[in-house]
Amino acid sequence: MEPDPLSQLRDIHLPEPGGFWPPAPGWWLLALLAIIAVALLVAWLIHRRQRNRWLRSARQELAQLADQTTRDNHWYRELNSLLKRCARHRYPERRPDALSGEAWQAFLLETGALSGDDASLLKAMSDAVWQPRPNCDGDAALTLARAWLRRQSC
């Protein structure tokens, strides 16, 4: 009698699982895209930080003005000068450094998205430069300048 051919078969053996290295081409592509995305994000952050360097400098100068105790016409001239330098840097095409009076106040209202209630304070700030004894509230002027600077980041 012939032996049973089924008894001569061996058990099924699964192939050895593949290692994790080298990854499939799809993983290489995903890694490349992730590296490019991270590089672009870092470049954008560096560019944004350099572009807003003037804003950090302006905030430091505003803090120095806030530390001064005398709020005379020279102090208001410095505050106005700081705002004009910032406006010239942020909006060079509109030539804000050439503005004065009501045009300067309207420019600050427009570019800072300030409310109409701030118009009287802006007028008092710009008039305080020429008055021997300014009648403008210095703390309110600082608050307004900080609010305007906060809205100027690129």
Backbone hydrogen bonds in HBPLUS format (Angstrom, degrees):
<---DONOR---> <-ACCEPTOR-->    atom                        ^
c    i                          cat <-CA-CA->   ^        H-A-AA   ^      H-
h    n   atom  resd res      DA  || num        DHA   H-A  angle D-A-AA Bond
n    s   type  num  typ     dist DA aas  dist angle  dist       angle   num
A0007-SER N   A0004-ASP O   3.14 MM   3  5.56 140.8  2.30 108.4 118.4     1
A0008-GLN N   A0005-PRO O   3.26 MM   3  5.43 150.1  2.35 100.2 108.8     2
A0009-LEU N   A0006-LEU O   3.27 MM   3  5.50 161.9  2.30 105.2 110.6     3
A0027-TRP N   A0024-ALA O   2.99 MM   3  5.54 131.3  2.24 114.4 125.9     4
A0028-TRP N   A0024-ALA O   3.34 MM   4  6.79 152.9  2.42 149.1 156.9     5
A0029-LEU N   A0025-PRO O   3.01 MM   4  6.28 158.0  2.06 149.6 155.1     6
A0030-LEU N   A0026-GLY O   2.95 MM   4  6.19 155.8  2.01 143.2 150.1     7
A0031-ALA N   A0027-TRP O   2.88 MM   4  6.07 157.5  1.93 147.4 153.3     8
A0032-LEU N   A0028-TRP O   2.95 MM   4  6.17 156.9  2.00 147.3 153.6     9
A0033-LEU N   A0029-LEU O   2.96 MM   4  6.21 159.3  2.00 150.4 155.6    10
A0034-ALA N   A0030-LEU O   2.95 MM   4  6.16 153.3  2.02 146.1 153.5    11
A0035-ILE N   A0031-ALA O   2.96 MM   4  6.19 157.9  2.01 149.5 155.0    12
A0036-ILE N   A0032-LEU O   2.99 MM   4  6.21 159.6  2.03 148.6 154.1    13
A0037-ALA N   A0033-LEU O   2.90 MM   4  6.07 156.9  1.96 144.9 151.6    14
A0038-VAL N   A0034-ALA O   2.96 MM   4  6.16 159.7  2.00 149.4 154.4    15
A0039-ALA N   A0035-ILE O   2.94 MM   4  6.10 160.5  1.98 147.9 153.6    16
A0040-LEU N   A0036-ILE O   2.92 MM   4  6.11 158.0  1.97 149.6 155.3    17
A0041-LEU N   A0037-ALA O   2.99 MM   4  6.15 155.8  2.05 145.1 151.9    18
A0042-VAL N   A0038-VAL O   2.94 MM   4  6.16 162.4  1.97 152.4 156.7    19
A0043-ALA N   A0039-ALA O   2.95 MM   4  6.12 161.4  1.99 147.1 152.6    20
A0044-TRP N   A0040-LEU O   2.90 MM   4  6.05 155.7  1.96 145.5 152.3    21
A0045-LEU N   A0041-LEU O   2.94 MM   4  6.16 159.0  1.98 149.3 154.9    22
A0046-ILE N   A0042-VAL O   2.94 MM   4  6.14 161.0  1.97 152.4 157.3    23
A0047-HIS N   A0043-ALA O   2.94 MM   4  6.07 162.0  1.97 146.8 152.2    24
A0048-ARG N   A0044-TRP O   2.88 MM   4  6.04 157.8  1.93 148.1 154.4    25
A0049-ARG N   A0045-LEU O   2.91 MM   4  6.06 156.5  1.96 145.2 151.8    26
A0050-GLN N   A0046-ILE O   2.96 MM   4  6.19 159.3  2.01 150.6 155.9    27
A0051-ARG N   A0047-HIS O   2.89 MM   4  6.03 151.5  1.97 143.8 152.5    28
A0052-ASN N   A0048-ARG O   3.01 MM   4  6.18 140.0  2.17 143.1 152.4    29
A0053-ARG N   A0050-GLN O   3.30 MM   3  5.16 165.3  2.33 104.4 105.4    30
A0055-LEU N   A0052-ASN O   3.06 MM   3  5.19 128.4  2.34  97.9 111.5    31
A0056-ARG N   A0052-ASN O   3.29 MM   4  6.74 152.7  2.37 150.5 156.5    32
A0057-SER N   A0053-ARG O   3.09 MM   4  6.39 162.2  2.12 151.8 156.8    33
A0058-ALA N   A0054-TRP O   2.89 MM   4  6.08 151.1  1.97 141.0 149.2    34
A0059-ARG N   A0055-LEU O   2.93 MM   4  6.18 154.3  2.00 146.9 153.4    35
A0060-GLN N   A0056-ARG O   3.03 MM   4  6.30 151.6  2.11 146.1 153.5    36
A0061-GLU N   A0057-SER O   2.98 MM   4  6.27 158.5  2.03 148.4 154.2    37
A0062-LEU N   A0058-ALA O   2.84 MM   4  6.04 150.9  1.93 146.1 154.7    38
A0063-ALA N   A0059-ARG O   2.93 MM   4  6.14 146.4  2.05 139.5 148.4    39
A0064-GLN N   A0060-GLN O   3.00 MM   4  6.34 146.7  2.11 143.6 152.7    40
A0065-LEU N   A0061-GLU O   2.97 MM   4  6.30 150.4  2.06 143.2 151.3    41
A0066-ALA N   A0062-LEU O   2.90 MM   4  6.17 147.7  2.00 142.4 151.7    42
A0067-ASP N   A0063-ALA O   3.08 MM   4  6.34 137.0  2.27 138.2 148.6    43
A0067-ASP N   A0064-GLN O   3.22 MM   3  5.14 128.4  2.50  91.6 104.8    44
A0068-GLN N   A0065-LEU O   3.19 MM   3  5.38 144.6  2.32 100.9 110.7    45
A0075-TRP N   A0072-ASP O   3.05 MM   3  5.29 120.5  2.42 101.6 115.7    46
A0076-TYR N   A0072-ASP O   3.16 MM   4  6.60 156.3  2.22 151.5 158.0    47
A0077-ARG N   A0073-ASN O   2.91 MM   4  6.09 143.8  2.04 140.6 151.1    48
A0078-GLU N   A0074-HIS O   2.97 MM   4  6.28 152.2  2.04 146.8 153.6    49
A0079-LEU N   A0075-TRP O   2.98 MM   4  6.29 156.0  2.03 146.7 153.5    50
A0080-ASN N   A0076-TYR O   2.89 MM   4  6.02 162.0  1.92 145.3 150.4    51
A0081-SER N   A0077-ARG O   2.83 MM   4  5.96 153.5  1.90 143.8 152.0    52
A0082-LEU N   A0078-GLU O   2.87 MM   4  6.08 155.1  1.94 146.5 152.8    53
A0083-LEU N   A0079-LEU O   3.06 MM   4  6.34 162.8  2.09 149.5 153.4    54
A0084-LYS N   A0080-ASN O   2.95 MM   4  6.18 152.2  2.02 145.8 153.9    55
A0085-ARG N   A0081-SER O   2.92 MM   4  6.16 158.2  1.96 150.8 156.3    56
A0086-CYS N   A0082-LEU O   3.01 MM   4  6.24 160.7  2.05 150.7 156.1    57
A0087-ALA N   A0083-LEU O   2.87 MM   4  6.03 155.9  1.93 143.8 151.2    58
A0088-ARG N   A0084-LYS O   2.80 MM   4  5.96 153.8  1.86 147.1 154.4    59
A0089-HIS N   A0085-ARG O   2.99 MM   4  6.21 149.9  2.09 142.1 150.0    60
A0090-ARG N   A0086-CYS O   2.87 MM   4  6.08 159.0  1.91 150.8 156.8    61
A0091-TYR N   A0087-ALA O   2.73 MM   4  5.56 161.1  1.77 148.2 154.0    62
A0094-ARG N   A0091-TYR O   3.23 MM   3  5.69 152.0  2.31 111.6 119.1    63
A0095-ARG N   A0092-PRO O   3.35 MM   3  5.42 161.5  2.39 104.1 109.5    64
A0098-ALA N   A0095-ARG O   3.29 MM   3  5.93 161.8  2.32 114.6 119.6    65
A0099-LEU N   A0096-PRO O   3.05 MM   3  5.24 159.5  2.10 107.2 113.7    66
A0105-GLN N   A0101-GLY O   3.07 MM   4  6.39 157.2  2.12 149.1 156.0    67
A0106-ALA N   A0102-GLU O   2.85 MM   4  6.00 159.4  1.90 147.1 152.7    68
A0107-PHE N   A0103-ALA O   2.93 MM   4  6.09 150.3  2.02 139.9 148.4    69
A0108-LEU N   A0104-TRP O   3.00 MM   4  6.28 161.7  2.04 150.0 153.6    70
A0109-LEU N   A0105-GLN O   2.96 MM   4  6.20 158.6  2.00 149.2 155.4    71
A0110-GLU N   A0106-ALA O   2.89 MM   4  6.03 158.6  1.93 147.6 153.4    72
A0111-THR N   A0107-PHE O   2.88 MM   4  6.00 176.5  1.88 160.2 161.3    73
A0112-GLY N   A0108-LEU O   3.00 MM   4  5.65 144.2  2.13 136.9 145.3    74
A0114-LEU N   A0109-LEU O   3.23 MM   5  4.96 149.4  2.33 133.7 140.9    75
A0118-ASP N   A0115-SER O   3.09 MM   3  5.61 152.2  2.17 110.3 117.9    76
A0119-ALA N   A0116-GLY O   3.17 MM   3  5.39 161.0  2.21 105.6 111.5    77
A0122-LEU N   A0118-ASP O   2.88 MM   4  6.15 156.8  1.94 153.2 160.1    78
A0123-LYS N   A0119-ALA O   2.93 MM   4  6.16 154.7  1.99 146.9 153.7    79
A0124-ALA N   A0120-SER O   2.98 MM   4  6.19 157.1  2.03 142.3 148.5    80
A0125-MET N   A0121-LEU O   2.82 MM   4  6.06 149.0  1.91 146.1 155.2    81
A0126-SER N   A0122-LEU O   2.95 MM   4  6.20 163.4  1.98 151.6 154.7    82
A0127-ASP N   A0123-LYS O   2.91 MM   4  6.03 149.7  2.00 146.3 155.3    83
A0128-ALA N   A0124-ALA O   2.91 MM   4  5.89 136.5  2.10 136.9 147.7    84
A0130-TRP N   A0127-ASP O   3.09 MM   3  5.69 141.0  2.25 113.8 122.3    85
A0141-ALA N   A0137-ASP O   3.00 MM   4  6.26 150.4  2.09 146.1 155.1    86
A0142-LEU N   A0138-GLY O   2.91 MM   4  6.18 153.6  1.98 146.5 153.2    87
A0143-THR N   A0139-ASP O   2.96 MM   4  6.18 156.6  2.02 145.0 151.4    88
A0144-LEU N   A0140-ALA O   2.92 MM   4  6.13 156.0  1.98 145.6 152.0    89
A0145-ALA N   A0141-ALA O   2.89 MM   4  6.12 156.8  1.95 147.0 153.6    90
A0146-ARG N   A0142-LEU O   2.86 MM   4  6.09 158.6  1.91 150.2 156.0    91
A0147-ALA N   A0143-THR O   2.95 MM   4  6.17 155.1  2.02 144.2 151.2    92
A0148-TRP N   A0144-LEU O   2.92 MM   4  6.17 154.8  1.99 147.5 154.5    93
A0149-LEU N   A0145-ALA O   2.92 MM   4  6.15 164.1  1.95 150.9 155.1    94
A0150-ARG N   A0146-ARG O   2.88 MM   4  6.03 152.9  1.96 147.1 154.6    95
A0151-ARG N   A0148-TRP O   3.22 MM   3  5.49 134.2  2.45 100.9 112.2    96
A0152-GLN N   A0149-LEU O   3.02 MM   3  5.18 165.2  2.04 112.6 116.2    97
